[in-house]
Amino acid sequence: LLDITKENYPSYAGFESKTDIEEALSKGFKVCLLYEEKQAIGTIRYWIDRNNKEKGYISRLAVLPTFCNKGGGSLLLKHAENALYARGVKRIEICFIKDCKEFETFYKERGYKVTTDLMVNVLPYGVRYMELNKATNCLVMDQC
């Protein structure tokens, strides 16, 4: 629908390769792959802001279409959130294609709130930013 092809946008998350993952790891990103048997079916990246250690980022959450709506995305997201919280992060930011309402619903159901919408010159679509604030999403503060 958005005319996103490997030729037009080779760095788009849907075209993640082993080389892309190795490069991300060498730059300090954390990358998690989800497997079913011996097949990688999903991926997620996360990292901590260099200037603000209480802020983390999650990106490139993707699950193969035949494995969607089976809990893999939630499992990957929870893993990344917990890993960031364990390192002292208090706020997590994500972004995705603005017109993908399914993404927004997915994140809202997990406590994320919309913060900003932007157009990025190098992309053919707008992006929506959402944030999860650890303190406001805990039912019992002692568990945070």
C-alpha positions, 0 to 999 in steps of 0.5 A: 500500500505504501510502495515500500520495496527493498529497492526503494527503502532497503533499511525498512524493518521488514527487510532486516538481514543478518548483516543489519543485525550484526551492524546494530549489535556493533553499535550498541543496540540490543536485538532479540529474535523470536524463534519457533523451532529453528525458524526466526519468526520475529525481531525487536531492537531496543537501546538506552538514550546516550544522554538520558539513561532514564529513556529507552527506545524500542524499534523494529518490532516485526513478526512474520505475517503467518505468525501474527496474532499469536502472542509473539509480538507481545512477548518480544515487546515485554522482553524489551521493556523488562530489559530496559527497566532492569537497566534503570529506564523510566520512559520508553519511546516507540515509533511506527507508520502513522497510518497503521492503526493496528500498530497504534491499537497494539501499543495502546492496549499495552499502556503506550500513549501518543506523543507526536506525529511527524513527516520524515523526508526520507520516508513515504509516510508519516510516523507516530511516536508513542511513549510508555512511562513506567511510573504511570503504568504501575498498579503498585509502585513497589513493583516498579 
